[in-house]
Each structure stands twice: as C-alpha cells, then as structure tokens.
C-alpha cells in the first residue's frame, strides 16, 4: 500500500490531480462553515431526526449548521435517482435518450440538473420552514424570507455541482462522490467525540469502556464487510465462438463478472426515505399526525428495524434488476460472438444470468442489511445517539468511493507506465 501511494505521488500528472482534488475539497469544507444569512443555527438538534441526518450525510453537507452548503449535493442525487427510474422505459423520450449514447446522456444530465435546481429550492424552503417552526432559527419568519434563504442554499448546491465537475475533469474520482466522501469523513471526528463523551466523558466505567470499544469494533467490522462485499463477485465463464476447444492457458475463456451487491448503498437510501419521508411531509401539514408517525416509526423499536431490514432486501432486488439487465447482457454476448459453455445463446442465456444474479443478490442483500442494521442495534444496546447509526451507513459510501478512486488511480498509473515504455 505504501509503495502504491509512493508511485501515485511520484507521477507528476497524478500528483497534480490529487492536489487539485484536495484543493477543491478544502473549498467545500470552508464553504460548509459559512452560515446562511438570517439563520440562528445554535438551537438546531438533529440527534434524533433520522431522515435529515441521512440527507446531511448523503449531501456531503451539514444541515445542522445551516451553512450555504447545507443541502450539499443531495438534491442532485435525488433528481438523478428520479430521472434514472423514469428513463427505465417509463417515459419513452427519457428512455430514448438513455439509449442514444453520449449525446443522450448529456441531455439526461442537463435535465437532471434542471430538476436538481427545483429539488433544491423545494428542499431548502421546507427545511428552513420546518426548522423555523420547531427551533425558531429565523428572526422574522415569512414566506419571502424562507424563499430568500432557499435560493441561497440552492446556489450553494449548484456551486458544489460545479466543483464536482471540476474534480471529475481535472482531479481524481467522480466529483459528486468525492464531495459526499469529504462531507462524511469530516463528520467522523465529531461522531467519535459524541460517543466518547456520552460513554466515557463524565464517569469512566466498565460498561462505558466496553461500549466505546464495541463502537470502534463495529466500525472496523463494517469496513471489512463493505470491502469484502465490494470485491466479491460471481464470475460466469464465457467463451468466444471462434474457439473450438476449451483452452484456458491461451485465453479462450473469459469471465462475465456479476457483483453480489450491484445496488451498492441505494437500497439503504430508499428504505430510509420510505420510512422517514412521510414523517417529513406530515410535519409540514399536521404536527399531531407527525408526532404519531414519528413515535410509530421510531428506530429504537425492534419492529421498525425489522421493517427497515425487509425494505432494504426488497429494494436491493428491485434496484439490482433495474441496473443489471440480463436480457441486455445476453444480447451483448450474442453480438460479440460469445457464449456461456453449456448454455444456448438467447433465451437460455438470459434465464441463466437472471438465475445466477438472483442467487448472488440474496447474499448481497443479507450482508447489506446486516451492515445497515448493525449501527442501530448498537445504539439500542449502548444508548448511543442517532448520529452513530448514520455514521455506519456513511462507512459504506466512504469505503466504496475510496476503493473506486484507488482503482482509477491504479489504472491511470498503469496506462502512463505502458505509454512511457512504448515511447522508449
């Protein structure tokens, strides 16, 4: 690992990209400390608000501080998910764009950004209004004042998208993912300090020491499990039709890799939104109904964790079958003159890929559910704040982004070394 990082910084172009990315992250973190005008953030407490905690986590921002980057990139992520779902043959024009190559993807991205602006205005307005009603963060609350602050938060989101584009073009990794990564990592120290102060800050006891050690071990276990889940894949052997014999040493046999969790962390997001989303909407309409829903779907109750686990499993299968199309894979294999040994091209190949995909998704869904539920169980056992549970979900994202970024850097390093060898 040390040698790999040394090679990264030894290469001038890669070193330049790394420093540029770090500079953009610094701009993001500086902006995250600038409060939105007309806001008193000292009275906000999201320690028990799961949906806003998740929004803050995924947005790479800090809603609790109500900075100009409070929404982070979460409106764009929400818009991306909506457009992606609608382009799956639900709205024909969007589906046609998705299938029309690079130009179509550019059009979809433009539509996604426009929708992201609308989502940012919507989220910003109602979050400010809700905080004003609950905490009194606005001195003279009015619709005009709420719209004014929402516009500023929307501008912050769009500026973050510009930073993300710069990282994707001139830096390393996916820009949006790197912004989220920076926001989550920046929140880890405060999460650890919160847990430490609650368990060991006032009075050191055996139970407190055990709880804090268990919390650290939970983080380590989640990192190991997420790493294993990201690397685990089922390799379906495929063979070119031009090869008459099975000769592995000559490279006649390749593999079609299928991840055991192709959905990544999306099922966790969907499950959380489905449970907590109605509470947020109800809080804008009727406070009594909101209090009843908040009490009924309290994550400290075991039956809510069971519902949460079932939703994650269902969404894992749903999203995996949306993103990995066995029919398209079978068609691509057929066009490339490739087949799975012992399986006929066409319908049988599609059925075989679908069967393998569903089987490995069972394992992926179970592991993802365990990772997502474990932090909540720890908070129940040791009485930790909700931020500790959200941090567990954040590790899934952090590890995934880190692995993809290192993989990209290795690819660039190998490519540059190869071109250098040819040049000599």
C-alpha positions in Angstrom: 0.0 0.0 0.0 2.8 2.4 0.9 4.5 1.6 -2.4 1.3 2.2 -4.3 0.8 5.7 -2.8 4.5 6.5 -3.4 4.1 5.6 -7.0 1.0 7.9 -7.2 2.9 10.9 -5.9 6.0 10.1 -7.9 3.9 10.6 -11.1 3.7 14.3 -11.9 0.3 14.2 -13.6 -1.4 12.1 -11.0 0.2 14.2 -8.2 -1.2 17.3 -9.8 -4.7 15.7 -9.9 -4.5 14.6 -6.3 -3.5 18.1 -5.1 -6.2 19.7 -7.3 -8.9 17.4 -5.7 -7.7 18.2 -2.2 -7.8 21.9 -3.0 -11.5 21.6 -4.2 -12.3 19.7 -1.1 -10.8 22.4 1.0 -13.0 25.0 -0.8 -16.0 22.8 0.0 -15.1 22.5 3.7 -14.5 26.2 4.0 -17.9 26.9 2.5 -19.5 24.4 4.8 -18.5 26.7 7.7 -20.2 29.8 6.2 -23.7 30.2 7.8 -26.6 31.1 5.6 -27.8 34.7 6.3 -30.5 35.3 8.8 -30.1 31.9 10.5 -29.5 31.1 14.1 -28.1 27.5 13.9 -27.2 27.2 17.6 -30.6 25.9 18.5 -30.8 23.1 15.9 -30.5 19.5 17.2 -30.8 16.6 14.7 -29.5 13.9 17.0 -32.9 12.1 16.8 -34.0 13.1 13.3 -33.0 10.2 11.0 -34.2 11.5 7.6 -32.5 14.9 7.9 -29.4 13.2 9.3 -29.4 10.9 6.2 -29.9 13.9 3.9 -27.0 15.7 5.6 -24.8 12.6 5.2 -25.6 11.9 1.6 -25.4 15.6 0.6 -21.9 15.9 2.0 -23.2 19.0 3.8 -24.3 19.9 7.3 -27.9 20.7 7.6 -27.5 21.1 11.4 -25.1 24.1 10.9 -27.4 25.6 8.2 -24.4 26.7 6.1 -24.6 27.8 2.5 -23.7 24.2 1.5 -26.3 22.7 3.9 -28.1 20.8 1.1 -24.8 19.5 -0.3 -25.4 17.6 -3.5 -28.5 15.7 -2.1 -31.0 17.5 -4.4 -28.9 16.4 -7.5 -28.7 12.8 -6.1 -32.5 12.8 -5.7 -33.0 14.2 -9.2 -30.6 11.6 -10.6 -32.5 8.7 -9.0 -35.8 10.1 -10.3 -34.5 10.5 -13.8 -32.9 7.1 -13.8 -36.1 5.5 -12.7 -38.2 7.4 -15.3 -35.7 6.5 -18.1 -36.3 2.8 -17.5 -39.0 2.6 -20.2 -41.4 4.6 -18.0 -41.2 7.9 -20.0 -40.3 7.0 -23.7 -38.4 10.2 -24.5 -36.2 9.8 -21.5 -35.7 6.1 -22.3 -34.7 7.0 -25.9 -32.1 9.5 -24.5 -30.7 6.8 -22.3 -30.2 4.5 -25.3 -28.8 7.2 -27.7 -25.2 7.2 -26.5 -23.1 10.1 -25.3 -25.3 12.8 -26.7 -28.4 11.3 -25.0 -26.5 11.0 -21.7 -25.6 14.7 -21.9 -29.2 15.6 -22.4 -30.3 13.5 -19.5 -27.6 15.1 -17.3 -28.9 18.6 -18.3 -32.5 17.6 -17.4 -31.2 16.1 -14.1 -29.5 19.4 -13.3 -32.6 21.4 -14.0 -34.7 19.0 -11.8 -31.9 19.3 -9.2 -32.5 23.1 -9.0 -36.2 22.5 -8.5 -35.5 19.9 -5.8 -33.0 22.2 -4.1 -35.5 25.1 -3.9 -38.2 22.7 -2.6 -36.0 21.1 0.0 -34.4 24.3 1.1 -37.7 26.1 1.5 -39.4 23.4 3.6 -36.3 22.6 5.7 -36.0 26.3 6.6 -39.7 26.5 7.3 -39.6 23.3 9.4 -36.6 24.5 11.4 -38.2 27.9 11.9 -41.4 26.2 13.3 -39.5 23.8 15.5 -36.5 25.8 16.7 -37.2 29.4 15.7 -34.0 29.8 13.7 -35.4 32.7 11.6 -35.8 36.0 13.4 -38.7 37.3 11.3 -40.3 34.2 9.7 -42.1 34.9 6.5 -42.6 33.2 3.1 -40.4 35.8 1.4 -37.6 35.2 4.0 -37.9 31.4 3.5 -37.7 31.8 -0.3 -34.7 34.1 0.0 -32.7 31.6 2.2 -33.8 28.7 -0.1 -32.4 30.5 -3.1 -29.1 30.9 -1.3 -29.0 27.2 -0.4 -29.8 26.3 -4.0 -26.9 28.5 -5.2 -24.7 26.6 -2.8 -25.8 23.3 -4.2 -25.2 24.4 -7.8 -21.7 25.7 -6.8 -20.9 22.3 -5.3 -22.0 20.7 -8.6 -19.6 23.0 -10.4 -16.8 21.9 -8.0 -17.8 18.3 -8.7 -17.5 18.8 -12.4 -14.0 20.3 -11.9 -12.9 17.3 -9.8 -14.3 14.9 -12.4 -12.5 16.8 -15.2 -9.2 17.8 -13.6 -9.0 15.8 -10.5 -9.4 12.2 -9.4 -12.6 10.1 -9.0 -16.2 11.0 -9.5 -16.7 14.6 -8.4 -20.1 14.1 -6.7 -18.9 11.0 -4.9 -15.8 12.9 -3.7 -17.9 15.7 -2.3 -20.0 13.2 -0.4 -16.8 11.4 0.7 -15.3 14.7 2.1 -18.5 15.5 4.0 -18.8 12.1 5.6 -15.1 11.9 6.6 -15.3 15.4 8.1 -18.1 14.3 10.3 -16.3 11.2 11.7 -14.3 13.1 14.4 -17.4 14.7 15.9 -19.3 11.4 15.8 -16.5 9.7 17.7 -16.3 12.6 20.2 -20.0 12.5 20.8 -19.9 8.8 21.5 -16.8 9.2 23.7 -18.3 12.0 25.8 -21.5 10.0 26.3 -19.8 6.8 27.3 -16.6 8.0 29.0 -16.8 11.8 29.2 -18.3 12.2 32.7 -17.6 9.0 34.5 -15.3 6.2 33.3 -17.0 2.8 33.9 -16.5 -0.7 32.8 -19.7 -0.6 30.8 -18.6 2.7 29.1 -15.3 1.3 28.1 -16.9 -1.9 26.7 -19.4 0.3 24.8 -16.7 2.5 23.3 -14.6 -0.5 22.3 -17.6 -2.1 20.8 -18.4 1.0 18.8 -14.8 1.1 17.4 -15.0 -2.7 16.6 -18.3 -2.0 14.8 -16.6 0.5 12.6 -13.8 -2.0 11.8 -16.3 -4.8 11.1 -18.3 -2.6 8.8 -15.2 -1.6 6.9 -14.1 -5.2 6.5 -17.6 -6.3 5.4 -18.0 -3.5 3.0 -14.6 -4.1 1.4 -15.4 -7.8 1.0 -18.8 -7.0 -0.4 -17.4 -4.5 -2.9 -14.8 -7.0 -4.1 -17.0 -10.1 -4.1 -18.3 -11.1 -7.5 -19.6 -14.2 -9.3 -17.6 -14.8 -12.5 -19.6 -16.6 -15.2 -17.3 -18.2 -17.7 -17.8 -17.2 -21.3 -16.1 -18.4 -24.4 -15.7 -17.0 -27.9 -17.5 -18.9 -30.7 -14.3 -18.8 -32.7 -12.6 -21.1 -30.2 -13.1 -24.7 -30.9 -11.7 -26.0 -27.7 -11.6 -25.0 -24.1 -8.0 -23.7 -23.6 -7.7 -21.5 -20.6 -4.0 -21.0 -21.0 -4.4 -19.4 -24.4 -7.1 -17.1 -23.1 -10.0 -18.7 -24.9 -12.1 -18.4 -21.8 -13.0 -15.1 -20.2 -15.5 -14.2 -17.5 -18.6 -12.1 -17.1 -18.3 -10.6 -13.6 -21.5 -10.0 -11.5 -21.2 -8.2 -8.2 -23.0 -9.7 -5.2 -24.3 -6.2 -4.5 -24.8 -4.2 -7.7 -27.1 -1.8 -5.9 -24.4 -0.5 -3.5 -25.9 1.8 -0.8 -29.0 2.8 -2.8 -31.4 0.3 -1.1 -30.5 1.8 2.3 -31.3 5.3 1.0 -34.6 4.1 -0.5 -35.6 2.2 2.7 -34.8 5.2 4.9 -36.7 7.6 2.6 -39.8 5.3 2.6 -39.9 5.2 6.3 -39.0 8.7 7.2 -40.2 10.6 4.1 -43.9 10.6 5.1 -42.9 12.0 8.5 -41.2 15.0 6.9 -44.2 15.7 4.7 -46.7 15.3 7.6 -44.6 17.6 9.7 -45.4 20.4 7.2 -49.2 19.7 7.3 -50.2 18.4 10.7 -48.0 18.3 13.9 -50.2 15.8 15.7 -50.0 13.3 12.8 -46.3 13.9 12.6 -45.8 13.1 16.3 -47.8 9.9 15.9 -45.8 8.8 12.8 -42.5 9.7 14.5 -43.4 7.6 17.5 -44.7 4.7 15.4 -41.6 4.6 13.2 -39.1 5.2 15.9 -35.9 3.3 15.1 -35.5 2.4 18.8 -38.4 -0.1 18.4 -37.4 -3.6 17.2 -40.4 -3.9 14.8 -39.2 -0.8 12.9 -35.8 -2.4 12.4 -37.5 -5.5 11.0 -39.5 -3.4 8.6 -36.3 -1.5 7.7 -34.4 -4.7 7.0 -37.2 -6.1 4.8 -37.3 -2.9 2.8 -33.6 -3.0 2.2 -33.8 -6.6 1.0 -36.7 -5.8 -1.4 -35.0 -2.6 -2.7 -31.8 -4.5 -3.2 -33.5 -6.9 -5.6 -35.5 -4.1 -7.2 -32.6 -1.9 -7.9 -30.3 -4.7 -9.0 -32.8 -5.9 -11.6 -33.1 -2.3 -12.8 -29.4 -1.7 -13.2 -28.3 -5.1 -14.4 -30.5 -6.3 -17.3 -30.0 -10.0 -18.1 -31.6 -9.5 -21.4 -29.2 -6.8 -22.5 -26.2 -8.8 -21.2 -27.4 -11.8 -23.2 -27.8 -9.7 -26.4 -24.3 -8.2 -25.9 -22.8 -11.6 -25.5 -24.6 -12.8 -28.7 -23.4 -9.7 -30.7 -19.8 -10.3 -29.6 -19.9 -13.9 -30.7 -19.5 -15.0 -27.1 -21.5 -17.7 -25.2 -21.6 -19.4 -21.8 -20.4 -23.0 -22.0 -23.3 -25.4 -21.8 -25.9 -22.7 -22.2 -27.6 -21.9 -25.5 -27.5 -18.2 -26.7 -30.6 -16.2 -26.5 -33.4 -17.0 -24.0 -31.5 -19.7 -22.2 -28.5 -17.3 -21.6 -30.9 -14.6 -20.3 -32.6 -17.1 -17.9 -29.2 -18.4 -16.7 -27.8 -14.9 -16.0 -31.1 -14.0 -14.2 -30.9 -17.1 -12.1 -27.3 -16.5 -11.1 -27.9 -12.8 -10.4 -30.9 -13.5 -8.1 -28.9 -16.1 -6.2 -25.9 -13.9 -5.5 -28.2 -10.9 -4.7 -29.6 -12.9 -1.8 -26.1 -12.9 -0.2 -25.5 -9.3 -1.1 -28.9 -8.2 0.3 -28.2 -10.1 3.6 -24.8 -8.6 4.0 -26.0 -5.0 3.2 -28.9 -5.4 5.6 -26.6 -6.6 8.4 -24.3 -3.6 7.8 -27.2 -1.1 7.8 -29.0 -2.5 10.8 -25.9 -3.1 13.0 -25.3 0.6 13.9 -29.0 0.9 15.0 -28.7 -2.2 17.2 -25.5 -0.8 18.7 -27.3 2.5 19.5 -30.1 0.5 21.3 -27.7 -1.7 23.3 -25.4 1.1 24.4 -27.8 4.0 24.3 -25.8 6.0 21.7 -27.1 9.0 19.7 -28.6 8.6 16.3 -25.5 10.1 14.7 -23.6 7.0 15.5 -26.1 4.9 13.4 -25.9 7.3 10.5 -22.1 7.1 10.6 -22.4 3.3 10.0 -24.2 4.0 6.7 -21.5 6.6 5.8 -18.8 4.0 6.0 -20.5 2.0 3.2 -20.2 5.1 1.0 -16.7 6.1 2.1 -15.2 2.6 1.6 -16.9 2.3 -1.8 -15.6 5.7 -3.0 -12.1 5.1 -1.7 -11.9 1.7 -3.5 -13.2 3.1 -6.8 -10.8 6.1 -6.6 -7.7 3.9 -5.9 -8.8 1.6 -8.7 -9.0 4.6 -11.1 -5.6 5.8 -10.0 -4.0 2.4 -10.5 -5.5 2.3 -14.0 -4.1 5.7 -14.9 -0.7 4.8 -13.4 -0.5 1.6 -15.4 -1.6 3.4 -18.6 1.1 6.0 -18.2 3.8 3.5 -17.5 2.7 1.5 -20.5 2.8 4.5 -22.8 6.2 5.5 -21.4 7.6 2.1 -22.2 6.3 2.2 -25.8 7.7 5.7 -26.2 11.2 4.5 -25.3 
